[in-house]
Amino acid sequence: YVGYEEGGQLSEAVRRRPYSVVLFDEIEKAHHDVFNLLLQVLDDGRLTDGQGRTVDFKNTLVIMTSNIGSPIIQEYFENRKLSPKSQAEMEDRVKTELKRHFRPEFLNRVDDIIIFHSLDEQQLAQIVEIQLKRLEKRLAQQHLTLAVDKSARELLARDGFDPQFGARPLKRVIQEKLLDPLSIKLLEGEFKPGDSIGVAAREDALEFRKKG
């Protein structure tokens, strides 16, 4: 069959680029064969592919993410205030959940377990800023300048945050509240190359105007 002489996707990628970062997202959903593979990587620092070639992983950083314990984290961060004592308690509960799901021989080979906390308002504002910078670069290619004021940024951050999904909805909110209306106005000729576009919040929507 096509590709029968090829190595595995993981081993081949690391063989070609040994200094790599390998990300396994939502590792708790992986098949048990994947964990057997990871045990070999974490224990021996190498992996043998289907062609019998050994690939060295000693210069590779392996990151695994998991949503296990996220309801516990959400529970503790609902009030947005976490004392050192309650934080330690929360982390202990999350690690207990990890031990229930993953085999000891797997967890014992992981160098470190990092528990991410819920995003705060300042971090959300930074994410909004990153997304807006990308949009500004795209508009600059059309010789347009974008100026989004504080009220608009706060609206995007507020509507783009969800306690369960964090900042994941933010991209959709920016699309619906900012990009789509702005695209329509550009198509209608309301803004032309050389214009500076001001964006401000008006109730639950964004208002666009040409800045002098």
C-alpha positions in Angstrom: 0.0 0.0 0.0 1.0 3.6 -0.4 3.4 4.7 2.3 4.4 1.3 3.5 8.1 2.2 3.5 7.5 5.3 5.5 8.3 5.7 9.2 5.7 6.8 11.7 4.6 10.4 11.7 6.1 11.1 15.1 9.4 9.2 14.8 10.0 10.5 11.3 9.4 14.1 12.3 11.8 13.9 15.2 14.3 12.0 13.2 14.5 14.8 10.7 14.3 17.6 13.4 15.5 16.2 16.7 15.4 19.6 18.4 11.6 19.8 18.4 8.7 20.5 20.7 6.1 17.8 20.4 2.6 18.6 21.7 -0.1 16.0 22.6 -3.3 17.9 23.1 -6.0 16.4 25.4 -3.8 13.4 26.1 -6.5 11.8 28.3 -8.4 10.9 25.0 -5.5 9.0 23.5 -5.6 5.2 22.8 -3.7 3.0 25.3 -1.2 2.2 22.6 -0.2 5.8 22.5 0.7 5.6 26.2 2.8 2.5 25.6 4.6 4.5 22.9 5.1 7.4 25.3 6.4 5.2 28.0 9.2 4.1 25.7 10.0 7.7 24.8 9.8 8.9 28.5 11.7 6.0 29.9 14.4 5.3 27.2 14.6 8.6 25.5 14.2 6.9 22.1 11.6 5.2 19.9 11.9 2.4 17.4 9.7 2.9 14.3 8.0 0.3 12.1 11.2 0.0 9.9 13.4 -0.9 12.9 15.1 2.5 13.0 15.8 4.0 16.4 15.0 7.7 16.8 16.6 9.7 19.6 14.2 11.9 21.7 16.8 13.2 24.1 16.7 16.7 22.6 13.0 16.8 22.2 10.6 18.5 24.6 7.3 16.6 25.0 4.3 18.6 26.2 1.0 16.9 27.0 -2.2 18.9 27.9 -5.2 17.6 29.6 -8.6 18.8 30.7 -8.8 16.5 33.6 -9.6 18.4 36.7 -10.8 21.5 34.8 -14.2 21.5 36.7 -12.2 21.6 40.0 -10.1 24.6 38.8 -13.2 26.4 37.6 -14.9 25.8 40.9 -12.0 27.4 42.8 -11.7 30.4 40.4 -15.3 31.4 40.2 -14.8 34.1 42.8 -11.6 35.2 41.1 -9.7 35.1 44.5 -7.5 32.2 45.5 -5.5 32.1 48.7 -2.3 30.1 48.9 -4.0 27.5 51.1 -7.0 27.0 48.7 -4.6 27.0 45.7 -2.6 24.2 47.3 -5.9 22.3 48.0 -7.1 22.8 44.5 -3.8 21.5 43.0 -3.9 18.4 45.3 -7.4 17.6 44.1 -6.4 18.0 40.4 -3.4 15.7 40.9 -5.7 13.1 42.6 -7.9 13.2 39.5 -4.8 12.6 37.3 -3.8 9.6 39.4 -7.3 8.2 38.9 -7.0 8.4 35.2 -3.4 7.8 34.3 -1.3 4.8 35.3 1.4 5.3 37.9 4.2 4.2 35.6 3.2 7.0 33.2 2.9 9.8 35.7 6.1 8.8 37.4 8.0 9.3 34.1 6.7 12.9 33.6 9.2 15.5 34.7 6.7 18.1 35.9 3.0 18.7 36.1 1.9 22.3 35.6 -1.6 23.3 36.6 -2.8 26.4 34.7 -5.1 28.8 36.5 -8.1 30.5 35.0 -7.4 33.7 33.0 -7.8 37.0 34.7 -9.0 40.3 33.2 -5.4 41.5 32.6 -4.5 38.4 30.6 -7.7 38.6 28.6 -6.9 42.2 27.7 -3.5 41.0 26.5 -5.1 38.3 24.3 -7.4 40.9 22.8 -4.4 43.1 22.1 -2.6 40.3 20.3 -5.6 39.6 18.1 -6.1 43.3 17.3 -2.4 43.7 16.4 -2.9 41.0 13.8 -5.9 42.7 12.4 -4.1 46.0 12.2 -1.3 44.4 10.2 -3.8 43.0 7.7 -5.5 46.4 7.3 -2.2 48.2 7.0 -1.6 46.1 3.8 -4.8 47.9 2.4 -3.4 51.3 3.7 -6.0 51.4 6.4 -5.4 52.3 10.1 -7.4 50.9 12.9 -7.9 52.6 16.3 -9.9 50.5 18.8 -10.6 52.4 22.0 -10.8 51.1 25.6 -14.5 50.6 25.6 -14.4 48.4 22.5 -11.5 46.4 23.9 -13.3 45.8 27.1 -16.5 44.7 25.3 -14.5 42.1 23.2 -12.7 40.8 26.3 -16.0 40.5 28.3 -18.0 38.8 25.5 -15.0 36.7 24.4 -14.6 35.0 27.8 -16.3 31.9 29.0 -15.7 30.4 32.5 -15.6 26.9 31.0 -13.7 27.5 27.8 -11.5 30.5 28.8 -10.6 32.8 25.9 -11.5 30.3 23.2 -14.8 32.1 22.2 -12.8 35.4 21.7 -11.9 34.7 18.1 -15.5 34.1 17.2 -16.6 37.3 19.1 -14.0 39.4 17.2 -15.2 37.9 14.0 -18.9 38.6 14.7 -18.6 42.0 16.4 -15.6 43.5 14.6 -14.5 41.7 11.5 -17.8 41.0 9.8 -19.3 44.5 10.3 -16.0 46.1 9.2 -15.8 43.9 6.1 -19.3 45.0 5.1 -18.4 48.7 5.5 -15.3 48.2 3.4 -17.2 46.5 0.7 -19.8 49.3 0.7 -17.0 51.8 0.3 -17.6 53.5 3.6 -13.8 53.4 4.3 -11.1 53.8 1.7 -7.3 53.4 1.5 -5.7 56.1 3.6 -8.6 56.3 6.1 -8.2 55.8 9.9 -11.0 53.8 11.3 -12.1 54.4 14.9 -13.9 51.7 16.8 -15.9 52.3 20.1 -18.5 50.3 22.1 -22.1 51.4 22.0 -24.2 49.3 24.3 -23.6 45.7 23.2 -22.2 46.5 19.7 -19.2 48.2 18.1 -19.5 51.5 16.3 -17.2 52.4 13.4 -16.4 55.9 12.3 -13.8 57.6 10.1 -11.3 59.6 12.2 -10.3 62.9 10.9 
